[in-house]
């Protein structure tokens, strides 16, 4: 089974990568917000504002924190009404 692959597009201290999850096809992976205190969550998009992910180390995000992340993304022009929240079983 082929493993996921990724590489930095420019510098290693800039969160702009090309990643492949399914074979030879690569897509943009832009980390535009990162909790630098403990790296517990990040906001990630594709090459434009049509894709948005809230990534977290834990399956549960504090509701207040989730609200702040969504507000931050909305302020940057993302259509946060289209977010899909995936339930996680612990």
N, CA, C and O atoms as CSV, one atom per row, in Angstrom:
chain,resi,resn,atom,element,x,y,z
A,1,UNK,N,N,0.843,-1.182,0.000
A,1,UNK,CA,C,0.000,0.000,0.000
A,1,UNK,C,C,0.892,1.251,0.000
A,1,UNK,O,O,1.821,1.359,0.801
A,2,UNK,N,N,0.610,2.160,-0.877
A,2,UNK,CA,C,1.391,3.385,-0.966
A,2,UNK,C,C,1.060,4.317,0.182
A,2,UNK,O,O,-0.102,4.482,0.554
A,3,UNK,N,N,2.087,4.916,0.731
A,3,UNK,CA,C,1.903,5.828,1.864
A,3,UNK,C,C,1.590,7.223,1.376
A,3,UNK,O,O,1.896,7.580,0.238
A,4,UNK,N,N,0.983,8.004,2.237
A,4,UNK,CA,C,0.749,9.417,1.945
A,4,UNK,C,C,2.086,10.105,1.760
A,4,UNK,O,O,3.079,9.748,2.394
A,5,UNK,N,N,2.099,11.104,0.876
A,5,UNK,CA,C,3.334,11.828,0.604
A,5,UNK,C,C,3.057,13.320,0.662
A,5,UNK,O,O,1.938,13.763,0.402
A,6,UNK,N,N,4.069,14.084,0.999
A,6,UNK,CA,C,3.930,15.528,1.009
A,6,UNK,C,C,5.289,16.184,0.953
A,6,UNK,O,O,6.302,15.603,1.342
A,7,UNK,N,N,5.289,17.398,0.465
A,7,UNK,CA,C,6.532,18.165,0.445
A,7,UNK,C,C,6.213,19.646,0.542
A,7,UNK,O,O,5.133,20.088,0.150
A,8,UNK,N,N,7.160,20.405,1.067
A,8,UNK,CA,C,7.006,21.852,1.173
A,8,UNK,C,C,7.162,22.468,-0.213
A,8,UNK,O,O,8.042,22.072,-0.976
A,9,UNK,N,N,6.313,23.431,-0.534
A,9,UNK,CA,C,6.374,24.094,-1.827
A,9,UNK,C,C,7.522,25.090,-1.872
A,9,UNK,O,O,8.213,25.201,-2.884
A,10,UNK,N,N,7.722,25.803,-0.793
A,10,UNK,CA,C,8.746,26.842,-0.777
A,10,UNK,C,C,9.700,26.568,0.377
A,10,UNK,O,O,10.623,25.763,0.253
A,11,UNK,N,N,9.476,27.229,1.477
A,11,UNK,CA,C,10.346,27.092,2.647
A,11,UNK,C,C,9.714,26.164,3.673
A,11,UNK,O,O,8.492,26.021,3.721
A,12,UNK,N,N,10.534,25.543,4.479
A,12,UNK,CA,C,10.034,24.618,5.502
A,12,UNK,C,C,9.384,25.306,6.680
A,12,UNK,O,O,8.753,24.643,7.504
A,13,UNK,N,N,9.519,26.634,6.787
A,13,UNK,CA,C,8.873,27.360,7.880
A,13,UNK,C,C,7.587,28.045,7.423
A,13,UNK,O,O,7.044,28.887,8.140
A,14,UNK,N,N,7.099,27.691,6.237
A,14,UNK,CA,C,5.846,28.216,5.701
A,14,UNK,C,C,4.911,27.034,5.476
A,14,UNK,O,O,5.287,26.068,4.812
A,15,UNK,N,N,3.702,27.099,6.019
A,15,UNK,CA,C,2.755,25.991,5.953
A,15,UNK,C,C,2.061,25.852,4.607
A,15,UNK,O,O,0.832,25.817,4.548
A,16,UNK,N,N,2.830,25.773,3.527
A,16,UNK,CA,C,2.263,25.566,2.195
A,16,UNK,C,C,2.910,24.314,1.619
A,16,UNK,O,O,4.096,24.291,1.293
A,17,UNK,N,N,2.094,23.279,1.506
A,17,UNK,CA,C,2.598,21.988,1.058
A,17,UNK,C,C,1.804,21.473,-0.128
A,17,UNK,O,O,0.708,21.952,-0.418
A,18,UNK,N,N,2.368,20.506,-0.796
A,18,UNK,CA,C,1.653,19.691,-1.772
A,18,UNK,C,C,1.593,18.308,-1.144
A,18,UNK,O,O,2.612,17.776,-0.704
A,19,UNK,N,N,0.398,17.725,-1.100
A,19,UNK,CA,C,0.243,16.416,-0.471
A,19,UNK,C,C,-0.485,15.467,-1.408
A,19,UNK,O,O,-1.273,15.883,-2.257
A,20,UNK,N,N,-0.207,14.199,-1.236
A,20,UNK,CA,C,-0.878,13.158,-1.996
A,20,UNK,C,C,-1.384,12.106,-1.025
A,20,UNK,O,O,-0.616,11.526,-0.257
A,21,UNK,N,N,-2.671,11.874,-1.071
A,21,UNK,CA,C,-3.276,10.834,-0.247
A,21,UNK,C,C,-3.655,9.611,-1.078
A,21,UNK,O,O,-3.855,8.522,-0.541
A,22,UNK,N,N,-3.752,9.803,-2.398
A,22,UNK,CA,C,-4.211,8.746,-3.292
A,22,UNK,C,C,-3.331,8.672,-4.537
A,22,UNK,O,O,-3.720,9.135,-5.609
A,23,UNK,N,N,-2.178,8.105,-4.392
A,23,UNK,CA,C,-1.338,7.865,-5.560
A,23,UNK,C,C,-0.589,9.074,-6.064
A,23,UNK,O,O,-0.092,9.882,-5.279
A,24,UNK,N,N,-0.509,9.198,-7.387
A,24,UNK,CA,C,0.378,10.208,-7.970
A,24,UNK,C,C,-0.200,11.619,-8.021
A,24,UNK,O,O,0.464,12.526,-8.522
A,25,UNK,N,N,-1.393,11.827,-7.529
A,25,UNK,CA,C,-2.053,13.126,-7.633
A,25,UNK,C,C,-1.797,13.959,-6.378
A,25,UNK,O,O,-2.066,13.510,-5.264
A,26,UNK,N,N,-1.278,15.167,-6.562
A,26,UNK,CA,C,-0.956,16.057,-5.451
A,26,UNK,C,C,-1.914,17.236,-5.418
A,26,UNK,O,O,-2.355,17.716,-6.462
A,27,UNK,N,N,-2.233,17.698,-4.226
A,27,UNK,CA,C,-3.081,18.867,-4.049
A,27,UNK,C,C,-2.474,19.826,-3.052
A,27,UNK,O,O,-1.626,19.455,-2.240
A,28,UNK,N,N,-2.927,21.076,-3.128
A,28,UNK,CA,C,-2.439,22.094,-2.192
A,28,UNK,C,C,-2.964,21.831,-0.792
A,28,UNK,O,O,-4.092,21.372,-0.614
A,29,UNK,N,N,-2.150,22.121,0.179
A,29,UNK,CA,C,-2.465,21.945,1.591
A,29,UNK,C,C,-1.858,23.147,2.298
A,29,UNK,O,O,-0.659,23.178,2.576
A,30,UNK,N,N,-2.703,24.142,2.588
A,30,UNK,CA,C,-2.227,25.407,3.137
A,30,UNK,C,C,-2.652,25.518,4.604
A,30,UNK,O,O,-3.842,25.606,4.907
A,31,UNK,N,N,-1.687,25.511,5.495
A,31,UNK,CA,C,-1.959,25.690,6.921
A,31,UNK,C,C,-1.941,27.190,7.176
A,31,UNK,O,O,-0.877,27.804,7.249
A,32,UNK,N,N,-3.133,27.780,7.311
A,32,UNK,CA,C,-3.174,29.236,7.442
A,32,UNK,C,C,-3.402,29.708,8.875
A,32,UNK,O,O,-3.325,30.904,9.156
A,33,UNK,N,N,-3.679,28.787,9.767
A,33,UNK,CA,C,-3.733,29.134,11.192
A,33,UNK,C,C,-3.327,27.907,11.987
A,33,UNK,O,O,-3.805,26.802,11.729
A,34,UNK,N,N,-2.448,28.105,12.953
A,34,UNK,CA,C,-1.956,27.012,13.769
A,34,UNK,C,C,-1.853,27.463,15.213
A,34,UNK,O,O,-1.293,28.521,15.501
A,35,UNK,N,N,-2.391,26.662,16.122
A,35,UNK,CA,C,-2.224,26.918,17.542
A,35,UNK,C,C,-0.786,26.578,17.892
A,35,UNK,O,O,-0.433,25.407,18.027
A,36,UNK,N,N,0.044,27.608,18.041
A,36,UNK,CA,C,1.475,27.392,18.268
A,36,UNK,C,C,1.816,27.068,19.710
A,36,UNK,O,O,2.944,26.675,20.010
A,37,UNK,N,N,0.850,27.230,20.605
A,37,UNK,CA,C,1.108,26.940,22.012
A,37,UNK,C,C,1.343,25.455,22.227
A,37,UNK,O,O,2.322,25.066,22.864
A,38,UNK,N,N,0.454,24.623,21.701
A,38,UNK,CA,C,0.623,23.179,21.853
A,38,UNK,C,C,0.213,22.405,20.596
A,38,UNK,O,O,0.025,21.190,20.641
A,39,UNK,N,N,0.078,23.118,19.482
A,39,UNK,CA,C,-0.252,22.498,18.188
A,39,UNK,C,C,-1.482,21.600,18.277
A,39,UNK,O,O,-1.516,20.525,17.678
A,40,UNK,N,N,-2.487,22.041,19.024
A,40,UNK,CA,C,-3.663,21.209,19.237
A,40,UNK,C,C,-4.689,21.312,18.118
A,40,UNK,O,O,-5.538,20.431,17.979
A,41,UNK,N,N,-4.628,22.370,17.321
A,41,UNK,CA,C,-5.563,22.495,16.201
A,41,UNK,C,C,-4.979,23.417,15.133
A,41,UNK,O,O,-4.073,24.213,15.379
A,42,UNK,N,N,-5.547,23.267,13.934
A,42,UNK,CA,C,-5.093,24.075,12.802
A,42,UNK,C,C,-6.262,24.302,11.857
A,42,UNK,O,O,-7.199,23.505,11.805
A,43,UNK,N,N,-6.197,25.392,11.114
A,43,UNK,CA,C,-7.118,25.650,10.009
A,43,UNK,C,C,-6.334,25.429,8.724
A,43,UNK,O,O,-5.255,25.990,8.539
A,44,UNK,N,N,-6.887,24.607,7.843
A,44,UNK,CA,C,-6.199,24.218,6.616
A,44,UNK,C,C,-7.158,24.396,5.449
A,44,UNK,O,O,-8.351,24.110,5.556
A,45,UNK,N,N,-6.617,24.877,4.330
A,45,UNK,CA,C,-7.439,25.006,3.123
A,45,UNK,C,C,-6.693,24.438,1.928
A,45,UNK,O,O,-5.527,24.055,2.025
A,46,UNK,N,N,-7.380,24.393,0.812
A,46,UNK,CA,C,-6.771,23.980,-0.447
A,46,UNK,C,C,-6.208,25.204,-1.150
A,46,UNK,O,O,-5.802,26.165,-0.496
A,47,UNK,N,N,-6.180,25.176,-2.480
A,47,UNK,CA,C,-5.581,26.282,-3.225
A,47,UNK,C,C,-6.415,27.556,-3.210
A,47,UNK,O,O,-5.930,28.630,-3.565
A,48,UNK,N,N,-7.674,27.427,-2.795
A,48,UNK,CA,C,-8.551,28.590,-2.714
A,48,UNK,C,C,-9.466,28.410,-1.505
A,48,UNK,O,O,-9.189,27.577,-0.642
A,49,UNK,N,N,-10.525,29.161,-1.434
A,49,UNK,CA,C,-11.397,29.114,-0.250
A,49,UNK,C,C,-12.579,28.159,-0.397
A,49,UNK,O,O,-13.551,28.250,0.353
A,50,UNK,N,N,-12.495,27.245,-1.361
A,50,UNK,CA,C,-13.588,26.291,-1.533
A,50,UNK,C,C,-13.440,25.065,-0.633
A,50,UNK,O,O,-14.391,24.298,-0.487
A,51,UNK,N,N,-12.279,24.866,-0.033
A,51,UNK,CA,C,-12.055,23.766,0.897
A,51,UNK,C,C,-11.522,24.323,2.211
A,51,UNK,O,O,-10.657,25.198,2.225
A,52,UNK,N,N,-12.046,23.805,3.304
A,52,UNK,CA,C,-11.621,24.229,4.637
A,52,UNK,C,C,-11.724,23.035,5.576
A,52,UNK,O,O,-12.731,22.328,5.606
A,53,UNK,N,N,-10.655,22.830,6.342
A,53,UNK,CA,C,-10.656,21.782,7.355
A,53,UNK,C,C,-10.239,22.377,8.687
A,53,UNK,O,O,-9.341,23.217,8.753
A,54,UNK,N,N,-10.896,21.937,9.742
A,54,UNK,CA,C,-10.443,22.212,11.100
A,54,UNK,C,C,-9.831,20.899,11.571
A,54,UNK,O,O,-10.532,19.902,11.743
A,55,UNK,N,N,-8.542,20.909,11.775
A,55,UNK,CA,C,-7.845,19.699,12.208
A,55,UNK,C,C,-7.471,19.831,13.678
A,55,UNK,O,O,-7.077,20.904,14.136
A,56,UNK,N,N,-7.598,18.738,14.406
A,56,UNK,CA,C,-7.298,18.764,15.834
A,56,UNK,C,C,-6.636,17.460,16.245
A,56,UNK,O,O,-6.856,16.414,15.634
A,57,UNK,N,N,-5.831,17.537,17.276
A,57,UNK,CA,C,-5.181,16.331,17.814
A,57,UNK,C,C,-6.169,15.469,18.588
A,57,UNK,O,O,-5.987,14.258,18.709
A,58,UNK,N,N,-7.197,16.089,19.101
A,58,UNK,CA,C,-8.211,15.391,19.886
A,58,UNK,C,C,-9.488,15.264,19.062
A,58,UNK,O,O,-9.753,16.094,18.193
A,59,UNK,N,N,-10.266,14.246,19.328
A,59,UNK,CA,C,-11.532,14.080,18.611
A,59,UNK,C,C,-12.591,15.081,19.076
A,59,UNK,O,O,-13.607,15.263,18.405
A,60,UNK,N,N,-12.361,15.726,20.211
A,60,UNK,CA,C,-13.283,16.732,20.714
A,60,UNK,C,C,-12.586,18.076,20.822
A,60,UNK,O,O,-11.468,18.167,21.329
A,61,UNK,N,N,-13.254,19.121,20.342
A,61,UNK,CA,C,-12.745,20.486,20.470
A,61,UNK,C,C,-13.712,21.237,21.368
A,61,UNK,O,O,-14.928,21.143,21.195
A,62,UNK,N,N,-13.184,21.971,22.313
A,62,UNK,CA,C,-14.001,22.823,23.166
A,62,UNK,C,C,-14.914,23.686,22.289
A,62,UNK,O,O,-14.458,24.257,21.298
A,63,UNK,N,N,-16.181,23.783,22.640
A,63,UNK,CA,C,-17.147,24.534,21.827
A,63,UNK,C,C,-16.747,25.994,21.634
A,63,UNK,O,O,-16.920,26.546,20.547
A,64,UNK,N,N,-16.219,26.616,22.673
A,64,UNK,CA,C,-15.768,27.996,22.558
A,64,UNK,C,C,-14.615,28.125,21.574
A,64,UNK,O,O,-14.566,29.066,20.782
A,65,UNK,N,N,-13.687,27.171,21.630
A,65,UNK,CA,C,-12.549,27.183,20.709
A,65,UNK,C,C,-13.009,26.933,19.282
A,65,UNK,O,O,-12.533,27.578,18.348
A,66,UNK,N,N,-13.937,25.992,19.114
A,66,UNK,CA,C,-14.461,25.717,17.773
A,66,UNK,C,C,-15.133,26.967,17.206
A,66,UNK,O,O,-14.970,27.280,16.027
A,67,UNK,N,N,-15.881,27.674,18.037
A,67,UNK,CA,C,-16.542,28.907,17.598
A,67,UNK,C,C,-15.503,29.937,17.159
A,67,UNK,O,O,-15.681,30.591,16.131
A,68,UNK,N,N,-14.421,30.090,17.926
A,68,UNK,CA,C,-13.364,31.050,17.562
A,68,UNK,C,C,-12.702,30.668,16.238
A,68,UNK,O,O,-12.418,31.540,15.417
A,69,UNK,N,N,-12.456,29.389,16.027
A,69,UNK,CA,C,-11.846,28.930,14.776
A,69,UNK,C,C,-12.758,29.199,13.581
A,69,UNK,O,O,-12.305,29.660,12.533
A,70,UNK,N,N,-14.038,28.907,13.749
A,70,UNK,CA,C,-15.003,29.143,12.671
A,70,UNK,C,C,-15.120,30.637,12.386
A,70,UNK,O,O,-15.173,31.044,11.225
A,71,UNK,N,N,-15.159,31.451,13.428
A,71,UNK,CA,C,-15.230,32.906,13.232
A,71,UNK,C,C,-13.989,33.429,12.511
A,71,UNK,O,O,-14.092,34.308,11.655
A,72,UNK,N,N,-12.821,32.892,12.854
A,72,UNK,CA,C,-11.580,33.298,12.195
A,72,UNK,C,C,-11.641,32.954,10.699
A,72,UNK,O,O,-11.273,33.772,9.856
A,73,UNK,N,N,-12.101,31.758,10.382
A,73,UNK,CA,C,-12.214,31.347,8.982
A,73,UNK,C,C,-13.242,32.202,8.241
A,73,UNK,O,O,-13.005,32.603,7.101
A,74,UNK,N,N,-14.372,32.480,8.873
A,74,UNK,CA,C,-15.411,33.307,8.245
A,74,UNK,C,C,-14.882,34.714,7.972
A,74,UNK,O,O,-15.153,35.284,6.916
A,75,UNK,N,N,-14.129,35.273,8.917
A,75,UNK,CA,C,-13.563,36.616,8.741
A,75,UNK,C,C,-12.589,36.661,7.564
A,75,UNK,O,O,-12.380,37.717,6.967
A,76,UNK,N,N,-12.000,35.520,7.235
A,76,UNK,CA,C,-11.073,35.449,6.102
A,76,UNK,C,C,-11.770,35.114,4.790
A,76,UNK,O,O,-11.118,34.966,3.756
A,77,UNK,N,N,-13.105,34.994,4.831
A,77,UNK,CA,C,-13.872,34.804,3.599
A,77,UNK,C,C,-14.305,33.387,3.293
A,77,UNK,O,O,-14.808,33.128,2.200
A,78,UNK,N,N,-14.128,32.466,4.216
A,78,UNK,CA,C,-14.574,31.091,3.991
A,78,UNK,C,C,-16.073,30.983,4.271
A,78,UNK,O,O,-16.588,31.638,5.177
A,79,UNK,N,N,-16.775,30.150,3.486
A,79,UNK,CA,C,-18.203,29.925,3.690
A,79,UNK,C,C,-18.364,28.858,4.779
A,79,UNK,O,O,-18.503,27.672,4.480
A,80,UNK,N,N,-18.343,29.283,6.011
A,80,UNK,CA,C,-18.380,28.355,7.143
A,80,UNK,C,C,-19.750,27.709,7.339
A,80,UNK,O,O,-19.870,26.755,8.107
A,81,UNK,N,N,-20.778,28.207,6.663
A,81,UNK,CA,C,-22.094,27.566,6.741
A,81,UNK,C,C,-22.070,26.193,6.070
A,81,UNK,O,O,-22.956,25.372,6.307
A,82,UNK,N,N,-21.071,25.941,5.242
A,82,UNK,CA,C,-20.976,24.671,4.529
A,82,UNK,C,C,-20.119,23.638,5.258
A,82,UNK,O,O,-19.923,22.529,4.760
A,83,UNK,N,N,-19.606,24.004,6.443
A,83,UNK,CA,C,-18.794,23.040,7.190
A,83,UNK,C,C,-19.608,21.823,7.570
A,83,UNK,O,O,-20.783,21.925,7.923
A,84,UNK,N,N,-18.969,20.678,7.494
A,84,UNK,CA,C,-19.570,19.410,7.882
A,84,UNK,C,C,-18.801,18.911,9.110
A,84,UNK,O,O,-17.585,18.731,9.048
A,85,UNK,N,N,-19.487,18.694,10.196
A,85,UNK,CA,C,-18.850,18.221,11.423
A,85,UNK,C,C,-19.010,16.711,11.506
A,85,UNK,O,O,-20.129,16.201,11.544
A,86,UNK,N,N,-17.904,16.007,11.533
A,86,UNK,CA,C,-17.906,14.563,11.551
A,86,UNK,C,C,-17.912,14.093,12.999
A,86,UNK,O,O,-17.039,14.477,13.777
A,87,UNK,N,N,-18.883,13.268,13.370
A,87,UNK,CA,C,-18.899,12.754,14.741
A,87,UNK,C,C,-17.753,11.754,14.941
A,87,UNK,O,O,-17.432,10.978,14.041
A,88,UNK,N,N,-17.152,11.781,16.115
A,88,UNK,CA,C,-16.064,10.871,16.455
A,88,UNK,C,C,-16.454,10.094,17.683
A,88,UNK,O,O,-16.974,10.654,18.648
A,89,UNK,N,N,-16.203,8.805,17.648
A,89,UNK,CA,C,-16.416,7.962,18.826
A,89,UNK,C,C,-15.099,7.857,19.562
A,89,UNK,O,O,-14.055,7.623,18.955
A,90,UNK,N,N,-15.148,8.029,20.863
A,90,UNK,CA,C,-13.907,7.920,21.656
A,90,UNK,C,C,-13.642,6.492,22.043
A,90,UNK,O,O,-12.647,6.207,22.709
